[in-house]
Amino acid sequence: MNFEELLKENHLKVTPQRMAILQEIYKAGHINIEDIYENIKTLYPSMSLATIYKNLTSMQEANIVRELKVPNQKQKYELCRHPHVHLVCEKCGKIEDLHISYDELMQNCVKESGYQIKEASLAMIGLCPECQAK
């Protein structure tokens, strides 16, 4: 994924800090801010947690990253991609993406509620195969 181009397309300055944050999110898939900070503080010792928050906010406003709110976990961040469902293991906390179409569900929600839905976030909580095997 070309993060430099992604930032430029969204009218954000390309900085080494933003590039490092995006790389960490890309590697992890879903990551909280403290883990981003821990992973990049050796590369950028002068970077503060506040700098990471500020950059994440800018990248959220530009629809480059999305905040993911999962019950009983710290908020996490992921790259904005095609709509998908999040599968969350209630035992180990693992989050996986499930790429299925939920257009019909969205259409039913619009029909039932009258809302004009712009974005959806869906998390299904249960036990992952590894935790089931234990």
C-alpha positions, 0 to 999 in steps of 0.5 A, spaced: 500 500 500 502 506 498 501 511 504 505 517 501 500 517 495 494 516 500 496 522 504 497 526 498 490 524 495 487 526 501 491 533 502 495 531 508 502 532 508 507 526 508 511 526 514 515 520 517 511 520 523 504 519 519 508 514 515 510 510 521 503 510 524 500 508 517 505 502 517 503 500 524 496 500 523 497 496 516 501 491 520 497 490 525 490 490 522 487 493 528 491 496 533 490 501 539 494 508 540 498 505 546 501 499 542 502 504 536 506 509 540 510 503 543 512 500 536 514 507 534 517 510 539 524 507 538 524 510 531 522 516 533 523 517 541 521 525 541 514 523 538 509 524 544 502 520 545 499 527 543 502 527 536 500 520 535 493 522 537 493 529 533 495 525 527 490 519 527 485 525 528 487 528 522 487 521 518 480 520 521 477 526 518 481 525 511 477 518 511 484 514 511 483 511 518 477 509 522 476 508 529 473 501 531 470 501 538 469 494 540 465 492 547 470 491 553 476 493 549 480 500 548 478 503 542 482 501 536 484 503 529 484 500 522 485 503 515 479 505 511 477 499 506 471 496 503 465 495 509 466 489 513 464 485 519 468 485 525 469 478 529 471 479 536 473 473 540 470 475 547 476 470 551 482 472 547 480 479 544 482 478 537 479 482 532 478 479 525 475 482 518 470 478 515 468 481 508 461 479 506 456 484 503 451 486 508 447 491 503 441 487 505 442 488 512 443 496 511 437 496 506 432 493 511 435 498 516 433 504 512 427 501 510 425 500 518 428 506 521 427 511 515 434 513 517 439 515 511 445 511 513 452 514 511 456 509 514 456 502 518 460 498 523 458 491 525 461 487 530 460 480 532 462 477 538 463 470 540 469 465 541 474 464 535 476 457 533 482 457 537 479 459 544 473 454 542 479 448 542 481 450 549 
